[in-house]
């Protein structure tokens, strides 16, 4: 038994949303580390070995968790925003928000092991972020979107439902293969292909490579002494500004870039708590931007090869 009375004889980590962007990377990295993993998905179309479960149904959730008996859970499953024709859907979708909340609460109520909940830095209302060093203890007055409100509600309600241990990781936006959307990918693609790139808005949130986010989740799930309830900002220590980030990408690609948006806001999270969960303290945002450029360059070569092979 651990400090919260959890049975630690099982060494399997269960990952919900295991076919999603972050969930799949967590599963892949666990397998590379030879850690026993139980993947959970809505269907078997992508992962034929996954446990199939409707997490919005509390009875199905309870039955599935009792049958596999994991040592800890990384809860990634959620209705996440998607980019369609340049617009982001899901941030203001009330059905998606309610389904995501239901899944989180069902997992918390029926689990008999610690949970790592994937939350988001979007829970911080943007008016309080500009120029601030944001800590987990900072009061959240009003998250700006239904997606963010759902994450914040889940953090609080899950803590009320489980006494087995809960860590809510507030992640920034993620980038890295296989994702080919997002500002940074589009900027690198434009710079490498000789196309014009412009910022039409000033996204506030910081960003992080999906591998670093996945490894942080894994390290949290493997803690021997789980906290009863903890909320942790995850990210890089760099001060984030979207214009500066795109300028760095342009420099890496070796092209000049000027943008009319000269006063994008700066943002930095207090990451003191995250030192327990970030496995690669030597990773820096610049390193990951260089990796992103290499990935985009590789994608371009593959697309060109495919085009000329037709």
C-alpha positions in Angstrom: 0.0 0.0 0.0 1.1 3.6 -0.7 0.6 6.6 1.5 -3.0 6.9 0.4 -3.9 3.3 0.8 -3.6 2.4 -2.9 -2.6 -1.1 -4.0 0.7 -0.7 -5.7 1.1 -4.4 -6.6 -0.3 -3.7 -10.0 2.3 -1.9 -12.2 0.0 -1.1 -15.1 -0.7 2.6 -16.0 -4.1 3.1 -17.7 -4.4 5.9 -20.3 -7.8 7.1 -21.4 -8.1 8.9 -24.7 -5.2 6.6 -25.8 -5.7 7.2 -29.5 -5.7 11.0 -29.2 -2.7 13.3 -29.9 -1.3 13.4 -26.3 -2.7 10.0 -25.2 -1.1 8.1 -28.0 2.3 9.7 -27.4 2.0 8.7 -23.7 1.1 5.1 -24.6 4.0 4.9 -27.1 6.5 6.4 -24.6 5.4 4.0 -21.9 5.9 1.0 -24.2 9.3 2.3 -25.1 10.1 2.3 -21.4 8.8 -1.3 -21.1 6.1 -0.1 -18.7 2.9 -2.1 -18.8 0.1 0.1 -20.2 -3.6 -0.3 -20.6 -5.0 1.9 -23.3 -8.7 2.9 -23.3 -10.6 4.2 -26.3 -14.1 4.7 -27.6 -13.5 2.1 -30.4 -10.9 -0.3 -31.8 -10.5 1.4 -35.2 -7.1 2.8 -34.3 -5.9 0.6 -31.5 -7.2 -3.0 -31.7 -5.7 -3.8 -28.3 -7.4 -1.0 -26.5 -10.1 -1.5 -23.8 -13.3 -0.2 -25.3 -15.3 1.9 -22.9 -17.9 4.6 -23.0 -16.5 6.8 -20.2 -19.6 9.0 -20.2 -21.4 5.9 -18.8 -20.5 5.5 -15.1 -21.5 1.8 -15.1 -19.3 1.0 -18.1 -16.5 3.0 -16.5 -16.7 1.2 -13.2 -16.8 -2.3 -14.8 -13.8 -1.5 -17.0 -11.7 -0.2 -14.1 -12.5 -3.1 -11.9 -11.6 -5.6 -14.6 -8.1 -4.1 -15.4 -7.1 -2.9 -11.9 -4.5 -0.3 -12.9 -1.9 1.2 -10.5 -2.6 4.7 -11.8 -4.6 6.5 -14.4 -3.6 9.2 -16.9 -6.9 10.8 -17.9 -6.5 12.4 -21.4 -10.0 11.6 -22.8 -11.8 14.8 -23.7 -13.6 16.5 -26.5 -10.8 18.7 -27.7 -11.0 21.8 -30.0 -10.2 21.1 -33.7 -9.2 23.5 -36.4 -11.6 23.5 -39.4 -11.0 25.9 -42.3 -8.9 28.1 -40.1 -11.4 28.3 -37.3 -11.3 26.5 -33.9 -14.3 24.5 -32.9 -14.9 22.9 -29.5 -13.9 25.8 -27.3 -17.5 27.0 -27.1 -19.3 23.6 -27.6 -21.5 23.0 -24.6 -22.2 19.3 -25.5 -18.5 18.6 -25.8 -17.8 20.4 -22.5 -20.5 18.4 -20.6 -19.3 15.1 -22.1 -15.7 15.8 -21.1 -16.8 16.7 -17.6 -18.9 13.5 -17.3 -15.9 11.3 -18.4 -13.6 13.0 -15.8 -16.1 12.7 -13.0 -16.9 9.0 -13.8 -13.3 8.1 -13.7 -12.7 9.9 -10.4 -15.8 8.4 -8.8 -15.1 4.8 -9.8 -11.3 4.6 -9.7 -9.4 2.9 -6.9 -6.0 4.3 -7.7 -4.3 7.7 -8.2 -5.3 9.9 -11.2 -3.3 12.3 -13.4 -5.8 14.6 -14.9 -4.9 16.5 -18.1 -6.0 20.0 -17.5 -5.1 23.2 -19.3 -3.5 26.6 -18.8 -6.5 28.0 -20.4 -8.3 27.9 -17.0 -6.5 31.1 -16.2 -8.6 34.1 -17.3 -6.5 36.0 -19.9 -7.0 39.4 -18.3 -4.9 38.2 -15.4 -2.1 36.6 -17.5 -0.5 39.4 -19.4 2.8 40.2 -17.9 2.2 38.1 -14.8 4.1 35.2 -13.3 1.1 32.9 -12.9 1.1 30.4 -10.1 -1.3 27.5 -9.4 -2.6 29.3 -6.3 -3.7 32.4 -8.3 -7.4 32.7 -8.1 -9.2 31.7 -11.3 -12.1 34.2 -11.7 -13.6 33.3 -15.1 -12.0 31.0 -17.7 -12.6 32.5 -21.1 -14.2 29.5 -22.9 -16.5 26.6 -22.2 -13.5 24.2 -22.8 -11.5 26.0 -20.1 -14.5 26.2 -17.8 -15.0 22.5 -18.1 -11.3 21.8 -17.3 -11.6 24.0 -14.2 -14.9 22.4 -13.0 -13.3 19.0 -13.5 -10.3 19.9 -11.4 -12.5 20.9 -8.5 -15.1 18.1 -8.7 -12.7 15.3 -9.2 -10.9 16.4 -6.0 -14.2 16.0 -4.2 -14.9 12.5 -5.6 -11.6 10.7 -5.1 -9.4 10.2 -2.0 -6.9 8.0 -3.9 -4.7 10.9 -5.1 -5.1 13.4 -7.8 -2.7 15.6 -9.8 -4.2 18.0 -12.3 -1.5 19.0 -14.8 -2.2 22.4 -16.4 -0.6 22.0 -19.8 0.0 24.7 -22.4 -0.8 24.2 -26.1 1.1 21.3 -27.7 3.0 20.9 -30.9 5.1 18.3 -32.6 4.6 15.4 -35.0 2.2 14.1 -36.2 0.2 17.4 -35.6 0.3 19.6 -38.7 -1.9 22.4 -37.5 -1.2 25.2 -35.1 0.6 28.5 -35.5 4.1 27.2 -35.1 3.8 24.4 -37.6 2.2 26.7 -40.2 4.9 29.3 -39.7 7.7 26.7 -40.2 6.0 25.3 -43.2 5.6 28.7 -44.8 9.2 29.7 -44.1 10.6 26.5 -45.6 8.3 26.5 -48.6 8.9 30.2 -49.5 5.4 31.3 -48.7 4.3 34.4 -46.8 3.3 34.0 -43.2 1.3 36.5 -41.1 -0.1 36.5 -37.6 -3.6 37.7 -37.6 -4.1 37.4 -33.9 -2.0 37.1 -30.8 -2.5 33.7 -29.0 -1.6 34.2 -25.4 -1.0 30.7 -24.2 2.5 29.2 -24.0 3.3 26.0 -25.9 5.2 22.8 -25.4 6.4 19.8 -27.4 4.1 16.8 -27.1 7.0 14.5 -26.1 7.9 16.7 -23.1 4.2 16.9 -22.1 3.8 13.1 -22.4 6.9 12.4 -20.3 5.8 14.8 -17.6 2.5 12.9 -17.4 4.3 9.6 -17.1 6.6 10.8 -14.4 3.6 12.0 -12.4 1.8 8.7 -12.8 4.8 6.8 -11.5 5.1 8.7 -8.2 5.5 6.5 -5.2 3.8 8.9 -2.9 0.9 10.5 -4.6 -0.4 13.9 -3.3 -4.0 13.9 -2.1 -4.7 16.7 -4.5 -2.3 18.9 -6.3 -2.5 21.3 -9.3 0.7 21.8 -11.3 1.6 24.1 -14.2 3.7 22.2 -16.8 5.8 23.9 -19.4 9.2 25.5 -20.2 10.8 28.2 -18.0 11.0 30.6 -21.0 8.9 33.7 -21.1 6.5 33.1 -24.0 5.5 35.6 -26.7 4.0 34.4 -30.0 5.8 37.0 -32.1 9.2 36.1 -30.5 8.5 32.4 -31.1 7.8 32.9 -34.8 10.9 35.2 -35.1 13.0 32.3 -33.7 11.5 29.9 -36.3 12.3 32.4 -39.1 15.9 32.6 -37.9 16.2 28.8 -37.7 14.8 28.6 -41.2 17.2 31.3 -42.4 14.6 33.7 -43.7 13.7 37.3 -42.8 10.3 37.9 -41.2 8.5 41.0 -40.1 5.0 41.1 -38.7 2.6 44.0 -38.2 1.7 42.7 -34.7 4.4 44.3 -32.7 2.9 44.1 -29.2 1.8 40.6 -28.5 1.5 39.9 -24.8 4.1 38.1 -22.8 3.2 35.2 -20.5 5.1 33.1 -18.0 3.9 30.4 -15.6 5.4 29.7 -12.2 6.9 26.3 -12.7 8.3 25.6 -9.3 6.0 22.7 -8.6 6.7 21.2 -12.0 10.3 20.4 -11.1 8.8 17.2 -9.6 7.2 16.2 -12.9 9.4 17.5 -15.7 11.8 14.7 -16.5 14.1 16.7 -18.8 15.1 19.9 -17.1 17.7 20.5 -19.9 15.0 20.8 -22.6 14.5 24.3 -23.9 11.9 25.8 -26.1 14.6 26.6 -28.8 15.7 23.0 -28.9 12.1 21.9 -29.7 11.7 24.7 -32.3 14.7 23.3 -34.1 13.2 19.8 -33.9 9.9 21.2 -35.3 11.8 22.7 -38.3 13.5 19.4 -39.0 10.2 17.6 -38.8 8.5 20.1 -41.2 11.4 19.9 -43.6 11.1 16.1 -43.6 7.3 16.4 -44.2 8.0 18.7 -47.2 10.4 16.2 -48.7 7.9 13.3 -48.3 5.1 15.4 -49.9 7.4 16.4 -52.8 8.4 12.8 -53.4 4.8 11.8 -53.4 3.8 14.6 -55.8 6.5 13.8 -58.3 5.9 10.0 -58.1 2.3 10.4 -59.3 
